[in-house]
Amino acid sequence: MRAAAGSVSVGGMSDGRFSPEELVRMFGGVLEYGALTELATRSEIDRSLASGSIVRLRRGLYALSSEGARETAVAIGGHVSHLSAAVHHGWKVKTVPDRPCITIRRNRARPEEDVEVHWAEVAPTQQSEGVTRPVRTVIDCARAYAYDEALSVADSALRSGDVTQQELLEAAARSPRTGRPRALKVAAAADGRADNPFESCTRAICHEVPGLEVEPRVFIPGIGTVDSADRRLRIIIECDSFEFHSDRDALRKDIRRYTEAARRGWVVLRFTWEQVMSDQGLRPISSGRCGATSHV
């Protein structure tokens, strides 16, 4: 699943298109240069960079600015954490926070500023320049948020190379008792092969289906690499993004691929971004495949 030109038709600019900031926010707070330039002009990107609404993390990668969150954290004596820290690290998330996520000391009163506040101690080794370090950020998210949101962060962290799964497992085991089972679950299930939060959230839903065991980015001979699959049950899970079929060749290629999958005995389930990310779009899986009637 990937972003593509022609897939966004309405937005916040005067001509009905999305601004670079809105595009980066839509795609998880971080967006590759190639995808951004398919949806916005170079001059629009330059203006957003000049205004500070987006920043270039490194060559070919743009993100929402975290300066506002860092300034707020300094003002209230806390640290940028949770989803705000995840975006700061350059990880894609399911939902970009609409206000800064800040962790303050346990004995502090709730600040007057409009922030998502968390109370906890942050050791000097767990932060850098006022932002929680990668491992601490993943564990914080795993303990605080819903499973799909937390798994998206953990997958992104592994995909970036900023953490290892062993580091996450050890940190989860050492984490406070409140929320520790959730942290252990996320650390064990995290997989850097997932391409983006859409795929991570789809996998999170699948994890709740008894008897269904999917893994991301599975290569199937004669079919190719699919978004997720259960090899034992021969079920393929595909995530259909904002992208439209730009021509009949692309449509024919997809039809041939799924026909070949069916010929080889695989069941293909396709989900749209809106189904997974907005309403958890329930789809029945036959009892013959999972051992019981379930939904995904």
HELIX and SHEET records of a PDB file:
HELIX    1   1 PRO A   20  MET A   26  1                                   7    
HELIX    2   2 TYR A   33  LEU A   39  1                                   7    
HELIX    3   3 ARG A   42  SER A   51  1                                  10    
HELIX    4   4 GLU A   67  ILE A   76  1                                  10    
HELIX    5   5 HIS A   82  HIS A   88  1                                   7    
HELIX    6   6 PRO A  124  GLN A  126  5                                   3    
HELIX    7   7 PRO A  134  ALA A  144  1                                  11    
HELIX    8   8 TYR A  147  SER A  160  1                                  14    
HELIX    9   9 GLN A  165  ARG A  174  1                                  10    
HELIX   10  10 ARG A  180  ALA A  189  1                                  10    
HELIX   11  11 PRO A  197  HIS A  207  1                                  11    
HELIX   12  12 ARG A  248  ARG A  263  1                                  16    
HELIX   13  13 TRP A  273  MET A  277  1                                   5    
HELIX   14  14 SER A  287  CYS A  290  1                                   4    
SHEET    1   A 3 VAL A  30  GLU A  32  0                                        
SHEET    2   A 3 LEU A  61  LEU A  64 -1                                        
SHEET    3   A 3 ILE A  54  ARG A  58 -1                                        
SHEET    1   B 3 HIS A  79  VAL A  80  0                                        
SHEET    2   B 3 CYS A 101  ILE A 104 -1                                        
SHEET    3   B 3 GLU A 116  TRP A 119  1                                        
SHEET    1   C 2 GLN A 127  SER A 128  0                                        
SHEET    2   C 2 VAL A 131  THR A 132 -1                                        
SHEET    1   D 4 GLU A 215  ILE A 220  0                                        
SHEET    2   D 4 GLY A 224  ASP A 230 -1                                        
SHEET    3   D 4 ILE A 235  ASP A 240 -1                                        
SHEET    4   D 4 VAL A 267  THR A 272  1                                        
SHEET    1   E 2 PRO A 284  ILE A 285  0                                        
SHEET    2   E 2 SER A 294  HIS A 295 -1                                        
END                                                                             
